[in-house]
Amino acid sequence: MRRFRVQEYLPTDLLLSRTAARRRIDLNRMADVTTTWNQCVQLPSVTNGPIWCRVRMKQTTAGKLATFAYKLPPLWLEVTHANESRTYRLTASSAESGFMISPVLSDRQQFADLLANPESAADITDFQNAVVESIRFLTSDVSQRYFYEKDIELTFEEVVVSEARPMAGMQTQFVQQ
């Protein structure tokens, strides 16, 4: 979002180009929530832009040992939007770094629209069925509860994108395959 724009719509892809101007992206904290496994969490309302989510899951001693010896079982995130639920696989490291949780982009057109105008995430007409209402971290495997502590800490942040500003010495470069 910071340095790219849509150059061309291809039959199955988007061709992006790097721009000389770089947008400023700020994350404004909306809410901090502590939840547990299989508990539904309502998301804050989308106001001016997409919602970024950071997830902190602390490993237990057994989880740290299991990570050392093998790999932990996958984590699952259930996302509910427009009266529909979908389940996504989630890695603990990407969850801690953060990811865009709302709106859920389902096709390249929505991605292009969001890239062109990040504030459109708040416009219900553009992303009518994509605004996430709630999330839930799923576990059906009892062993997973031994690898992570009970509490899951969530931070929701609003993504605010400012106008592009030129960078000194930077020229537009086109990415082609």
MDTraj code that builds the backbone (N, CA, C; nanometers):
import mdtraj as md
import numpy as np

residues = "MET ARG ARG PHE ARG VAL GLN GLU TYR LEU PRO THR ASP LEU LEU LEU SER ARG THR ALA ALA ARG ARG ARG ILE ASP LEU ASN ARG MET ALA ASP VAL THR THR THR TRP ASN GLN CYS VAL GLN LEU PRO SER VAL THR ASN GLY PRO ILE TRP CYS ARG VAL ARG MET LYS GLN THR THR ALA GLY LYS LEU ALA THR PHE ALA TYR LYS LEU PRO PRO LEU TRP LEU GLU VAL THR HIS ALA ASN GLU SER ARG THR TYR ARG LEU THR ALA SER SER ALA GLU SER GLY PHE MET ILE SER PRO VAL LEU SER ASP ARG GLN GLN PHE ALA ASP LEU LEU ALA ASN PRO GLU SER ALA ALA ASP ILE THR ASP PHE GLN ASN ALA VAL VAL GLU SER ILE ARG PHE LEU THR SER ASP VAL SER GLN ARG TYR PHE TYR GLU LYS ASP ILE GLU LEU THR PHE GLU GLU VAL VAL VAL SER GLU ALA ARG PRO MET ALA GLY MET GLN THR GLN PHE VAL GLN GLN".split()
xyz = np.array([
    [0.0821, -0.1193, 0.0000],
    [0.0000, 0.0000, 0.0000],
    [0.0863, 0.1254, 0.0000],
    [0.2056, 0.1133, 0.0520],
    [0.2889, 0.2306, 0.0713],
    [0.3470, 0.2842, -0.0596],
    [0.3922, 0.1957, -0.1478],
    [0.4675, 0.2410, -0.2658],
    [0.4155, 0.1879, -0.3989],
    [0.2988, 0.1271, -0.4015],
    [0.2527, 0.0664, -0.5259],
    [0.1168, 0.1195, -0.5682],
    [0.0928, 0.1125, -0.6986],
    [-0.0376, 0.1457, -0.7556],
    [-0.0691, 0.0405, -0.8617],
    [-0.1955, 0.0289, -0.8957],
    [-0.2357, -0.0657, -0.9997],
    [-0.2037, -0.0028, -1.1344],
    [-0.1222, -0.0729, -1.2130],
    [-0.0859, -0.0236, -1.3455],
    [-0.1817, -0.0792, -1.4499],
    [-0.2150, -0.2093, -1.4354],
    [-0.2979, -0.2720, -1.5387],
    [-0.3712, -0.3926, -1.4809],
    [-0.4939, -0.4103, -1.5263],
    [-0.5722, -0.5295, -1.4925],
    [-0.5463, -0.6328, -1.6007],
    [-0.4947, -0.7491, -1.5620],
    [-0.4719, -0.8582, -1.6552],
    [-0.5820, -0.9619, -1.6339],
    [-0.5996, -1.0569, -1.7263],
    [-0.7099, -1.1533, -1.7115],
    [-0.7122, -1.2265, -1.5771],
    [-0.5963, -1.2605, -1.5231],
    [-0.5961, -1.3337, -1.3963],
    [-0.5134, -1.2668, -1.2872],
    [-0.4500, -1.1535, -1.3180],
    [-0.3609, -1.0880, -1.2230],
    [-0.3777, -0.9369, -1.2285],
    [-0.3117, -0.8722, -1.1338],
    [-0.2971, -0.7269, -1.1362],
    [-0.1501, -0.6970, -1.1582],
    [-0.1211, -0.6024, -1.2449],
    [0.0165, -0.5585, -1.2639],
    [0.0331, -0.4313, -1.1818],
    [0.1228, -0.4365, -1.0835],
    [0.1475, -0.3232, -0.9961],
    [0.2732, -0.2510, -1.0400],
    [0.2776, -0.1215, -1.0171],
    [0.3995, -0.0460, -1.0445],
    [0.4397, 0.0278, -0.9181],
    [0.5678, 0.0402, -0.9031],
    [0.6223, 0.1123, -0.7885],
    [0.6213, 0.2605, -0.8231],
    [0.5822, 0.3423, -0.7282],
    [0.5724, 0.4852, -0.7538],
    [0.6850, 0.5613, -0.6852],
    [0.7089, 0.6821, -0.7321],
    [0.8122, 0.7667, -0.6725],
    [0.7651, 0.8218, -0.5387],
    [0.6356, 0.8326, -0.5222],
    [0.5808, 0.8871, -0.3984],
    [0.5441, 0.7732, -0.3039],
    [0.5674, 0.7951, -0.1778],
    [0.5381, 0.6933, -0.0766],
    [0.4293, 0.7453, 0.0165],
    [0.3263, 0.6636, 0.0357],
    [0.2196, 0.7006, 0.1280],
    [0.2653, 0.6774, 0.2716],
    [0.2127, 0.7579, 0.3603],
    [0.2400, 0.7376, 0.5021],
    [0.1288, 0.6503, 0.5599],
    [0.1667, 0.5494, 0.6349],
    [0.0694, 0.4598, 0.6960],
    [0.0870, 0.4649, 0.8476],
    [-0.0206, 0.4991, 0.9165],
    [-0.0213, 0.5020, 1.0623],
    [-0.1210, 0.3988, 1.1132],
    [-0.0898, 0.3393, 1.2266],
    [-0.1811, 0.2460, 1.2921],
    [-0.2291, 0.3113, 1.4217],
    [-0.3583, 0.3404, 1.4268],
    [-0.4176, 0.4021, 1.5448],
    [-0.4896, 0.2962, 1.6269],
    [-0.4467, 0.2805, 1.7506],
    [-0.5036, 0.1776, 1.8376],
    [-0.6523, 0.2024, 1.8598],
    [-0.7314, 0.0966, 1.8388],
    [-0.8767, 0.1043, 1.8569],
    [-0.9200, 0.0331, 1.9847],
    [-0.8619, -0.0866, 2.0078],
    [-0.9041, -0.1654, 2.1241],
    [-0.8008, -0.2730, 2.1547],
    [-0.7890, -0.3045, 2.2825],
    [-0.7111, -0.4192, 2.3304],
    [-0.8104, -0.5148, 2.3944],
    [-0.8034, -0.6409, 2.3551],
    [-0.8994, -0.7410, 2.4033],
    [-0.8230, -0.8659, 2.4450],
    [-0.8652, -0.9265, 2.5556],
    [-0.8119, -1.0567, 2.5954],
    [-0.9240, -1.1579, 2.5791],
    [-0.8935, -1.2659, 2.5095],
    [-0.9932, -1.3697, 2.4836],
    [-0.9323, -1.5056, 2.5151],
    [-1.0088, -1.6099, 2.4952],
    [-0.9607, -1.7469, 2.5132],
    [-1.0010, -1.8282, 2.3910],
    [-0.9586, -1.9517, 2.3880],
    [-0.9916, -2.0415, 2.2773],
    [-1.1426, -2.0576, 2.2650],
    [-1.1894, -2.0603, 2.1423],
    [-1.3296, -2.0843, 2.1066],
    [-1.4259, -1.9770, 2.1563],
    [-1.3766, -1.8611, 2.1958],
    [-1.4622, -1.7512, 2.2402],
    [-1.4735, -1.6481, 2.1285],
    [-1.5947, -1.6053, 2.1002],
    [-1.6226, -1.5080, 1.9951],
    [-1.5856, -1.3675, 2.0417],
    [-1.5163, -1.2918, 1.9551],
    [-1.4768, -1.1543, 1.9852],
    [-1.5344, -1.0632, 1.8772],
    [-1.6110, -0.9625, 1.9188],
    [-1.6657, -0.8639, 1.8254],
    [-1.5561, -0.7643, 1.7881],
    [-1.5454, -0.7331, 1.6590],
    [-1.4474, -0.6353, 1.6140],
    [-1.5025, -0.4946, 1.6284],
    [-1.4123, -0.3958, 1.6494],
    [-1.4574, -0.2564, 1.6470],
    [-1.5115, -0.2238, 1.5076],
    [-1.5956, -0.1249, 1.4978],
    [-1.6510, -0.0845, 1.3687],
    [-1.5435, -0.0219, 1.2819],
    [-1.5484, -0.0524, 1.1520],
    [-1.4584, 0.0104, 1.0565],
    [-1.5026, 0.1552, 1.0428],
    [-1.4084, 0.2475, 1.0607],
    [-1.4442, 0.3892, 1.0526],
    [-1.3839, 0.4542, 0.9288],
    [-1.2533, 0.4722, 0.9265],
    [-1.1894, 0.5417, 0.8146],
    [-1.0976, 0.4541, 0.7313],
    [-1.0757, 0.3317, 0.7714],
    [-0.9835, 0.2478, 0.6970],
    [-0.9896, 0.1056, 0.7463],
    [-0.9075, 0.0192, 0.6899],
    [-0.9049, -0.1213, 0.7300],
    [-0.8644, -0.1376, 0.8762],
    [-0.8908, -0.2560, 0.9306],
    [-0.8521, -0.2874, 1.0681],
    [-0.7370, -0.3870, 1.0650],
    [-0.6317, -0.3532, 1.1371],
    [-0.5122, -0.4363, 1.1531],
    [-0.5246, -0.5068, 1.2879],
    [-0.4863, -0.6324, 1.2940],
    [-0.4966, -0.7097, 1.4177],
    [-0.3614, -0.7717, 1.4512],
    [-0.3200, -0.7563, 1.5759],
    [-0.1997, -0.8227, 1.6275],
    [-0.2456, -0.9212, 1.7348],
    [-0.1893, -1.0407, 1.7301],
    [-0.2311, -1.1474, 1.8212],
    [-0.1091, -1.1968, 1.8978],
    [-0.1222, -1.2029, 2.0296],
    [-0.0143, -1.2567, 2.1122],
    [-0.0646, -1.3812, 2.1838],
    [-0.0044, -1.4928, 2.1462],
    [-0.0342, -1.6209, 2.2103],
    [0.0945, -1.6670, 2.2765],
    [0.0931, -1.6788, 2.4059],
    [0.2137, -1.7197, 2.4778],
    [0.2193, -1.8717, 2.4861],
    [0.3367, -1.9234, 2.4538],
    [0.3552, -2.0681, 2.4621],
    [0.3784, -2.1099, 2.6069],
    [0.3299, -2.2274, 2.6392],
    [0.3589, -2.2873, 2.7695],
    [0.4972, -2.3520, 2.7611],
    [0.5456, -2.4022, 2.8723],
    [0.6732, -2.4742, 2.8718],
    [0.6651, -2.5947, 2.7786],
    [0.5534, -2.6659, 2.7819],
    [0.5342, -2.7807, 2.6919],
    [0.5366, -2.7355, 2.5464],
    [0.4797, -2.6175, 2.5175],
    [0.4798, -2.5641, 2.3817],
    [0.6198, -2.5293, 2.3345],
    [0.7002, -2.4727, 2.4243],
    [0.8387, -2.4386, 2.3896],
    [0.9204, -2.5645, 2.3625],
    [0.8977, -2.6671, 2.4435],
    [0.9675, -2.7945, 2.4211],
    [0.9233, -2.8592, 2.2902],
    [0.7944, -2.8543, 2.2627],
    [0.7424, -2.9124, 2.1386],
    [0.7975, -2.8388, 2.0171],
    [0.8111, -2.7059, 2.0262],
    [0.8670, -2.6268, 1.9165],
    [1.0117, -2.6662, 1.8924],
    [1.0846, -2.6907, 1.9998],
    [1.2245, -2.7303, 1.9880],
    [1.2373, -2.8683, 1.9230],
    [1.1507, -2.9617, 1.9620],
    [1.1606, -3.0990, 1.9141],
    [1.0884, -3.1215, 1.7814],
    [0.9794, -3.0517, 1.7613],
    [0.8976, -3.0741, 1.6428],
    [0.8288, -2.9425, 1.6096],
    [0.7168, -2.9459, 1.5429],
    [0.6411, -2.8235, 1.5190],
    [0.5042, -2.8348, 1.5836],
    [0.4511, -2.7208, 1.6199],
    [0.3215, -2.7180, 1.6860],
    [0.2090, -2.7402, 1.5850],
    [0.0942, -2.7880, 1.6325],
    [-0.0199, -2.8036, 1.5414],
    [-0.0647, -2.6663, 1.4899],
    [-0.1304, -2.6621, 1.3735],
    [-0.1725, -2.5337, 1.3180],
    [-0.2779, -2.4645, 1.4043],
    [-0.2813, -2.3337, 1.3920],
    [-0.3826, -2.2525, 1.4596],
    [-0.4901, -2.2187, 1.3574],
    [-0.6142, -2.2082, 1.4033],
    [-0.7253, -2.1790, 1.3130],
    [-0.8016, -2.0573, 1.3630],
    [-0.8331, -1.9678, 1.2696],
    [-0.9067, -1.8460, 1.2996],
    [-1.0371, -1.8488, 1.2210],
    [-1.1483, -1.8401, 1.2926],
    [-1.2789, -1.8326, 1.2274],
    [-1.3187, -1.6861, 1.2174],
    [-1.3526, -1.6438, 1.0959],
    [-1.3889, -1.5051, 1.0683],
    [-1.5343, -1.5030, 1.0233],
    [-1.6157, -1.4185, 1.0874],
    [-1.7569, -1.4084, 1.0513],
    [-1.7836, -1.2704, 0.9922],
    [-1.8400, -1.2721, 0.8711],
    [-1.8799, -1.1488, 0.8039],
    [-2.0014, -1.1783, 0.7168],
    [-2.0931, -1.0840, 0.7131],
    [-2.2148, -1.0948, 0.6318],
    [-2.2855, -1.2286, 0.6543],
    [-2.3003, -1.2653, 0.7804],
    [-2.3689, -1.3895, 0.8181],
    [-2.3060, -1.5142, 0.7576],
    [-2.1768, -1.5073, 0.7308],
    [-2.1031, -1.6202, 0.6768],
    [-1.9746, -1.6358, 0.7578],
    [-1.9368, -1.7594, 0.7848],
    [-1.8121, -1.7845, 0.8580],
    [-1.7153, -1.8602, 0.7688],
    [-1.5892, -1.8207, 0.7774],
    [-1.4811, -1.8905, 0.7071],
    [-1.3692, -1.9149, 0.8065],
    [-1.2990, -2.0241, 0.7850],
    [-1.1880, -2.0597, 0.8727],
    [-1.0576, -2.0493, 0.7954],
    [-0.9588, -1.9848, 0.8576],
    [-0.8281, -1.9652, 0.7964],
    [-0.7199, -2.0211, 0.8873],
    [-0.6160, -2.0763, 0.8254],
    [-0.5000, -2.1227, 0.9012],
    [-0.4151, -2.0003, 0.9360],
    [-0.3588, -2.0010, 1.0543],
    [-0.2847, -1.8868, 1.1042],
    [-0.1571, -1.9360, 1.1698],
    [-0.0457, -1.8709, 1.1389],
    [0.0788, -1.9041, 1.2082],
    [0.0987, -1.8035, 1.3215],
    [0.1531, -1.8507, 1.4311],
    [0.1713, -1.7648, 1.5484],
    [0.2620, -1.6460, 1.5173],
    [0.3654, -1.6669, 1.4359],
    [0.4580, -1.5568, 1.4056],
    [0.3906, -1.4485, 1.3213],
    [0.3125, -1.4870, 1.2199],
    [0.2442, -1.3854, 1.1396],
    [0.1349, -1.3181, 1.2215],
    [0.0721, -1.3908, 1.3106],
    [-0.0324, -1.3331, 1.3954],
    [0.0256, -1.2256, 1.4865],
    [0.1445, -1.2499, 1.5386],
    [0.2070, -1.1530, 1.6288],
    [0.2527, -1.0288, 1.5536],
    [0.3006, -1.0465, 1.4303],
    [0.3407, -0.9318, 1.3485],
    [0.2203, -0.8487, 1.3089],
    [0.1083, -0.9147, 1.2889],
    [-0.0150, -0.8460, 1.2548],
    [-0.0574, -0.8725, 1.1118],
    [-0.1867, -0.8518, 1.0870],
    [-0.2447, -0.8742, 0.9550],
    [-0.3739, -0.7948, 0.9444],
    [-0.4156, -0.7694, 0.8214],
    [-0.5408, -0.6980, 0.8007],
    [-0.6552, -0.7960, 0.8223],
    [-0.7380, -0.7675, 0.9206],
    [-0.8478, -0.8573, 0.9551],
    [-0.9789, -0.8136, 0.8897],
    [-0.9936, -0.6840, 0.8659],
    [-1.1182, -0.6365, 0.8056],
    [-1.0887, -0.5136, 0.7204],
    [-1.1404, -0.5113, 0.5982],
    [-1.2278, -0.6086, 0.5359],
    [-1.1503, -0.7302, 0.4858],
    [-1.2212, -0.8422, 0.4679],
    [-1.1637, -0.9622, 0.4079],
    [-1.1732, -0.9442, 0.2565],
    [-1.0595, -0.9456, 0.1903],
    [-1.0579, -0.9258, 0.0458],
    [-1.0696, -1.0611, -0.0236],
    [-1.1681, -1.0732, -0.1099],
    [-1.1937, -1.2028, -0.1723],
    [-1.1497, -1.2104, -0.3175],
    [-1.1180, -1.0961, -0.3781],
    [-1.0750, -1.1014, -0.5178],
    [-0.9818, -0.9842, -0.5479],
    [-0.9232, -0.9877, -0.6656],
    [-0.8249, -0.8857, -0.7016],
    [-0.8877, -0.7486, -0.7201],
    [-1.0159, -0.7447, -0.7572],
    [-1.0834, -0.6158, -0.7728],
    [-1.0937, -0.5435, -0.6384],
    [-1.1284, -0.6171, -0.5326],
    [-1.1353, -0.5557, -0.4001],
    [-0.9970, -0.5088, -0.3556],
    [-0.8945, -0.5893, -0.3842],
    [-0.7585, -0.5483, -0.3502],
    [-0.7212, -0.4203, -0.4245],
    [-0.7521, -0.4141, -0.5543],
    [-0.7213, -0.2952, -0.6337],
    [-0.7966, -0.1736, -0.5810],
    [-0.9237, -0.1915, -0.5450],
    [-1.0024, -0.0809, -0.4906],
    [-0.9426, -0.0305, -0.3598],
    [-0.9021, -0.1228, -0.2749],
    [-0.8440, -0.0837, -0.1465],
    [-0.7083, -0.0162, -0.1660],
    [-0.6296, -0.0655, -0.2602],
    [-0.4999, -0.0055, -0.2886],
    [-0.5169, 0.1368, -0.3427],
    [-0.6168, 0.1566, -0.4278],
    [-0.6416, 0.2888, -0.4864],
    [-0.6982, 0.3867, -0.3841],
    [-0.7812, 0.3355, -0.2919],
    [-0.8476, 0.4233, -0.1961],
    [-0.8670, 0.3493, -0.0640],
    [-0.7664, 0.3496, 0.0242],
    [-0.7757, 0.2747, 0.1504],
    [-0.8926, 0.3163, 0.2386],
    [-0.9351, 0.4422, 0.2276],
    [-1.0468, 0.4888, 0.3093],
    [-1.1783, 0.4233, 0.2674],
    [-1.1809, 0.3603, 0.1500],
    [-1.3044, 0.2985, 0.1019],
    [-1.3439, 0.1783, 0.1866],
    [-1.2556, 0.1298, 0.2726],
    [-1.2899, 0.0172, 0.3605],
    [-1.4036, 0.0548, 0.4535],
    [-1.4170, 0.1827, 0.4813],
    [-1.5249, 0.2273, 0.5687],
    [-1.6571, 0.2446, 0.4938],
    [-1.6486, 0.2434, 0.3606],
    [-1.7686, 0.2604, 0.2795],
    [-1.8355, 0.1253, 0.2603],
    [-1.9474, 0.1072, 0.3220],
    [-2.0160, -0.0213, 0.3218],
    [-2.0554, -0.0660, 0.1810],
    [-2.0724, 0.0285, 0.0873],
    [-2.1119, -0.0108, -0.0471],
    [-1.9984, -0.0794, -0.1221],
    [-1.8734, -0.0397, -0.0950],
    [-1.7590, -0.1016, -0.1627],
    [-1.7264, -0.2402, -0.1078],
    [-1.7399, -0.2576, 0.0221],
    [-1.7004, -0.3825, 0.0864],
    [-1.8149, -0.4380, 0.1704],
    [-1.9337, -0.4360, 0.1122],
    [-2.0556, -0.4698, 0.1853],
    [-2.0477, -0.6036, 0.2574],
    [-1.9996, -0.7067, 0.1909],
    [-1.9960, -0.8397, 0.2517],
    [-1.8602, -0.8754, 0.3086],
    [-1.7686, -0.7795, 0.3124],
    [-1.6319, -0.8099, 0.3535],
    [-1.5961, -0.7591, 0.4932],
    [-1.6783, -0.6742, 0.5503],
    [-1.6482, -0.6187, 0.6822],
    [-1.6685, -0.7271, 0.7880],
    [-1.5637, -0.7546, 0.8628],
    [-1.5666, -0.8623, 0.9627],
    [-1.6423, -0.8163, 1.0863],
    [-1.7322, -0.9017, 1.1318],
    [-1.8108, -0.8716, 1.2515],
    [-1.7462, -0.9313, 1.3765],
    [-1.6962, -1.0552, 1.3631],
    [-1.6369, -1.1209, 1.4800],
    [-1.5322, -1.2230, 1.4361],
    [-1.4464, -1.2592, 1.5314],
    [-1.3454, -1.3627, 1.5084],
    [-1.3448, -1.4575, 1.6276],
    [-1.2864, -1.5761, 1.6031],
    [-1.2767, -1.6759, 1.7102],
    [-1.1581, -1.7657, 1.6791],
    [-1.0750, -1.7926, 1.7785],
    [-0.9614, -1.8820, 1.7638],
    [-1.0079, -2.0220, 1.8015],
    [-1.0007, -2.1120, 1.7050],
    [-1.0570, -2.2453, 1.7229],
    [-0.9524, -2.3456, 1.7683],
    [-0.9974, -2.4359, 1.8502],
    [-0.9175, -2.5522, 1.8842],
    [-1.0115, -2.6664, 1.9183],
    [-0.9918, -2.7747, 1.8495],
    [-1.0678, -2.8944, 1.8832],
    [-0.9722, -2.9988, 1.9392],
    [-0.8455, -2.9739, 1.9181],
    [-0.7416, -3.0655, 1.9623],
    [-0.7012, -3.0283, 2.1053],
    [-0.7269, -3.1164, 2.1982],
    [-0.6964, -3.0891, 2.3390],
    [-0.5474, -3.0629, 2.3591],
    [-0.4641, -3.1284, 2.2798],
    [-0.3195, -3.1103, 2.2968],
    [-0.2773, -2.9659, 2.2693],
    [-0.3511, -2.8956, 2.1821],
    [-0.3155, -2.7568, 2.1511],
    [-0.3257, -2.6699, 2.2759],
    [-0.4172, -2.7030, 2.3625],
    [-0.4325, -2.6255, 2.4855],
    [-0.3120, -2.6424, 2.5778],
    [-0.2384, -2.7484, 2.5604],
    [-0.1177, -2.7680, 2.6402],
    [-0.0013, -2.6869, 2.5866],
    [-0.0057, -2.6482, 2.4600],
    [0.1053, -2.5773, 2.3973],
    [0.0973, -2.4256, 2.4130],
    [-0.0240, -2.3736, 2.4326],
    [-0.0421, -2.2291, 2.4472],
    [-0.1165, -2.1988, 2.5764],
    [-0.0859, -2.0839, 2.6337],
    [-0.1601, -2.0415, 2.7527],
    [-0.3038, -2.0106, 2.7155],
    [-0.3888, -2.0081, 2.8137],
    [-0.5325, -1.9911, 2.7930],
    [-0.5672, -1.8559, 2.7317],
    [-0.5035, -1.7486, 2.7802],
    [-0.5378, -1.6141, 2.7340],
    [-0.4702, -1.5801, 2.6017],
    [-0.5469, -1.5177, 2.5127],
    [-0.4988, -1.4699, 2.3837],
    [-0.5203, -1.3191, 2.3834],
    [-0.4131, -1.2431, 2.3620],
    [-0.4210, -1.0970, 2.3650],
    [-0.4315, -1.0430, 2.2224],
    [-0.5309, -0.9587, 2.1999],
    [-0.5549, -0.9000, 2.0681],
    [-0.5419, -0.7486, 2.0756],
    [-0.4828, -0.6903, 1.9731],
    [-0.4794, -0.5458, 1.9574],
    [-0.5368, -0.5137, 1.8210],
    [-0.6415, -0.4308, 1.8189],
    [-0.7024, -0.3871, 1.6940],
    [-0.6589, -0.2442, 1.6679],
    [-0.6127, -0.2184, 1.5434],
    [-0.5655, -0.0859, 1.5058],
    [-0.6276, -0.0459, 1.3721],
    [-0.6614, 0.0798, 1.3619],
    [-0.7148, 0.1319, 1.2363],
    [-0.5973, 0.1727, 1.1475],
    [-0.6011, 0.1311, 1.0211],
    [-0.4975, 0.1673, 0.9252],
    [-0.5367, 0.3009, 0.8618],
    [-0.4532, 0.4025, 0.8828],
    [-0.4780, 0.5351, 0.8279],
    [-0.3685, 0.5648, 0.7264],
    [-0.4082, 0.5878, 0.6028],
    [-0.3130, 0.6124, 0.4944],
    [-0.3211, 0.7591, 0.4543],
    [-0.2053, 0.8269, 0.4572],
    [-0.1979, 0.9685, 0.4197],
    [-0.1556, 0.9804, 0.2742],
    [-0.1716, 1.0981, 0.2193],
    [-0.1359, 1.1236, 0.0798],
    [0.0094, 1.0872, 0.0522],
    [0.0343, 1.0508, -0.0726],
    [0.1691, 1.0141, -0.1152],
    [0.2583, 1.1369, -0.1163],
    [0.3843, 1.1155, -0.0796],
    [0.4831, 1.2230, -0.0864],
    [0.6056, 1.1698, -0.1594],
    [0.6625, 1.2498, -0.2494],
    [0.7765, 1.2030, -0.3286],
    [0.8992, 1.1784, -0.2418],
    [0.9749, 1.0792, -0.2831],
    [1.1012, 1.0489, -0.2152],
    [1.2150, 1.0977, -0.3035],
    [1.3138, 1.1575, -0.2452],
    [1.4270, 1.2126, -0.3199],
    [1.4997, 1.1021, -0.3965],
    [1.5255, 1.1282, -0.5246],
    [1.6044, 1.0357, -0.6060],
    [1.5307, 0.9095, -0.6475],
    [1.4037, 0.8990, -0.6230],
    [1.3288, 0.7775, -0.6543],
    [1.2556, 0.7970, -0.7864],
    [1.2652, 0.7008, -0.8745],
    [1.1930, 0.7066, -1.0004],
    [1.0957, 0.5909, -1.0057],
    [0.9901, 0.6064, -1.0858],
    [0.8915, 0.4998, -1.1003],
    [0.9564, 0.3814, -1.1693],
    [0.9374, 0.2633, -1.1125],
    [0.9879, 0.1391, -1.1707],
    [0.8692, 0.0482, -1.1962],
    [0.8688, -0.0202, -1.3086],
    [0.7598, -0.1086, -1.3430],
    [0.8012, -0.2522, -1.3172],
    [0.7119, -0.3270, -1.2551],
    [0.7361, -0.4671, -1.2271],
    [0.6698, -0.5477, -1.3368],
    [0.7472, -0.6225, -1.4126],
    [0.6923, -0.7050, -1.5206],
    [0.7429, -0.8463, -1.5060],
    [0.6603, -0.9372, -1.5497],
    [0.7006, -1.0796, -1.5442],
    [0.7239, -1.1323, -1.6826],
])
top = md.Topology()
chain = top.add_chain()
for i, resn in enumerate(residues, 1):
    res = top.add_residue(resn, chain, resSeq=i)
    for name in ("N", "CA", "C"):
        top.add_atom(name, md.element.get_by_symbol(name[0]), res)
traj = md.Trajectory(xyz[None], top)
